[in-house]
């Protein structure tokens, strides 16, 4: 189930990056603005994956401690 959430988040961020790339191509935003938004979205994705990997390892550890 977490992989479904992660893949949806990844697709969502990829779609957002595409949207901003199109705005850049149309001259609506600058290259700098595009790169800032892209980096923000990539960092959000990386944080999301980091957070969930930590939560998974915490829950596994807690389970092992409770059930030796």
TABELQUI-V881448 format. One record per residue. N is the residue number from 1. RES is the residue in one small letter. SS is DSSP state (h for helix, s for strand, l for the rest). NEAR is the number of other ideal C-beta (glycine too) atoms within 8 Angstrom. D_CENTER is the distance of its C-alpha to the mean C-alpha in Angstrom with 2 decimals. Layout:
BEGIN
n->N res->RES ss->SS near->NEAR d_center->D_CENTER
n->N res->RES ss->SS near->NEAR d_center->D_CENTER
END
This chain:
BEGIN
n->1 res->x ss->l near->4 d_center->16.09
n->2 res->x ss->h near->7 d_center->12.89
n->3 res->x ss->h near->6 d_center->12.24
n->4 res->x ss->h near->7 d_center->12.80
n->5 res->x ss->h near->9 d_center->10.26
n->6 res->x ss->h near->11 d_center->7.56
n->7 res->x ss->h near->8 d_center->9.07
n->8 res->x ss->h near->8 d_center->9.36
n->9 res->x ss->h near->10 d_center->5.80
n->10 res->x ss->h near->9 d_center->5.63
n->11 res->x ss->h near->8 d_center->8.98
n->12 res->x ss->h near->8 d_center->8.47
n->13 res->x ss->h near->12 d_center->6.44
n->14 res->x ss->h near->8 d_center->9.14
n->15 res->x ss->h near->8 d_center->11.70
n->16 res->x ss->h near->10 d_center->11.06
n->17 res->x ss->h near->12 d_center->11.50
n->18 res->x ss->h near->8 d_center->14.55
n->19 res->x ss->h near->8 d_center->15.85
n->20 res->x ss->h near->13 d_center->15.91
n->21 res->x ss->h near->10 d_center->17.42
n->22 res->x ss->h near->8 d_center->20.08
n->23 res->x ss->h near->10 d_center->20.83
n->24 res->x ss->h near->13 d_center->21.34
n->25 res->x ss->h near->6 d_center->23.58
n->26 res->x ss->l near->6 d_center->25.57
n->27 res->x ss->l near->4 d_center->26.16
n->28 res->x ss->l near->5 d_center->24.71
n->29 res->x ss->l near->8 d_center->22.38
n->30 res->x ss->l near->6 d_center->23.04
n->31 res->x ss->h near->6 d_center->21.39
n->32 res->x ss->h near->6 d_center->20.57
n->33 res->x ss->h near->10 d_center->18.88
n->34 res->x ss->h near->13 d_center->16.86
n->35 res->x ss->h near->8 d_center->15.81
n->36 res->x ss->h near->8 d_center->14.93
n->37 res->x ss->h near->12 d_center->12.68
n->38 res->x ss->h near->11 d_center->11.04
n->39 res->x ss->h near->8 d_center->10.60
n->40 res->x ss->h near->8 d_center->9.31
n->41 res->x ss->h near->11 d_center->6.50
n->42 res->x ss->h near->10 d_center->5.90
n->43 res->x ss->h near->8 d_center->6.55
n->44 res->x ss->h near->9 d_center->4.40
n->45 res->x ss->h near->11 d_center->1.38
n->46 res->x ss->h near->8 d_center->5.04
n->47 res->x ss->h near->8 d_center->6.33
n->48 res->x ss->h near->10 d_center->5.09
n->49 res->x ss->h near->9 d_center->6.52
n->50 res->x ss->h near->8 d_center->9.22
n->51 res->x ss->h near->8 d_center->10.20
n->52 res->x ss->h near->11 d_center->10.69
n->53 res->x ss->h near->8 d_center->12.53
n->54 res->x ss->h near->8 d_center->14.65
n->55 res->x ss->h near->8 d_center->15.43
n->56 res->x ss->h near->9 d_center->16.50
n->57 res->x ss->h near->8 d_center->18.71
n->58 res->x ss->h near->8 d_center->20.13
n->59 res->x ss->h near->8 d_center->21.11
n->60 res->x ss->h near->8 d_center->22.67
n->61 res->x ss->h near->8 d_center->24.56
n->62 res->x ss->h near->8 d_center->25.79
n->63 res->x ss->h near->8 d_center->26.96
n->64 res->x ss->h near->8 d_center->28.84
n->65 res->x ss->h near->7 d_center->30.43
n->66 res->x ss->h near->5 d_center->31.61
n->67 res->x ss->l near->5 d_center->32.81
n->68 res->x ss->l near->3 d_center->34.45
END
